[in-house]
Amino acid sequence: MANGNWDDAVASDEASGDNLMVGLAQGERHRKILREQVLVALSGVLISAFRSGESSMDKVNAEIDKAIQSVISNSKKDGMELDDKLLDILADASGKMLGIAEEWHAVKIILT
């Protein structure tokens, strides 16, 4: 890879315009190959982190859902009014977790 710098290696052949264009095209082709190799390697390294992250997010969502169900069932059982403020907090947390999960998935798609 010309000591890691394709642009310098290509630019040194400015004497011939045709050769320069071929060199530039080759440089981009090599950058594309290296880009793909880096993304594949990164994907392989990160796959377990993506899985554990998804598992953790699933656990958090499940616990939030259980808490919401508990608030509702206790309210019915005790004949008390629902704690709207607590439900709002839990719903907000659940919504934020959904947003995080969507972003997490988008990053996973980019890197795999």
ChimeraX attribute file (.defattr): number of C-alpha atoms within 10 A of each C-alpha:
attribute: neighborCount
match mode: 1-to-1
recipient: residues
	/A:1	10
	/A:2	10
	/A:3	7
	/A:4	8
	/A:5	11
	/A:6	17
	/A:7	13
	/A:8	11
	/A:9	15
	/A:10	19
	/A:11	13
	/A:12	10
	/A:13	14
	/A:14	12
	/A:15	9
	/A:16	8
	/A:17	10
	/A:18	11
	/A:19	13
	/A:20	16
	/A:21	15
	/A:22	11
	/A:23	20
	/A:24	17
	/A:25	13
	/A:26	14
	/A:27	19
	/A:28	13
	/A:29	12
	/A:30	14
	/A:31	15
	/A:32	12
	/A:33	11
	/A:34	13
	/A:35	12
	/A:36	13
	/A:37	12
	/A:38	13
	/A:39	14
	/A:40	14
	/A:41	13
	/A:42	13
	/A:43	18
	/A:44	13
	/A:45	11
	/A:46	15
	/A:47	14
	/A:48	11
	/A:49	12
	/A:50	16
	/A:51	12
	/A:52	12
	/A:53	14
	/A:54	15
	/A:55	12
	/A:56	12
	/A:57	17
	/A:58	15
	/A:59	12
	/A:60	15
	/A:61	18
	/A:62	13
	/A:63	13
	/A:64	17
	/A:65	15
	/A:66	12
	/A:67	15
	/A:68	18
	/A:69	13
	/A:70	12
	/A:71	17
	/A:72	16
	/A:73	13
	/A:74	13
	/A:75	14
	/A:76	12
	/A:77	9
	/A:78	8
	/A:79	9
	/A:80	10
	/A:81	10
	/A:82	14
	/A:83	11
	/A:84	10
	/A:85	9
	/A:86	13
	/A:87	16
	/A:88	12
	/A:89	12
	/A:90	16
	/A:91	15
	/A:92	12
	/A:93	15
	/A:94	19
	/A:95	13
	/A:96	12
	/A:97	17
	/A:98	15
	/A:99	12
	/A:100	13
	/A:101	17
	/A:102	12
	/A:103	12
	/A:104	16
	/A:105	14
	/A:106	11
	/A:107	12
	/A:108	15
	/A:109	10
	/A:110	10
	/A:111	17
	/A:112	13
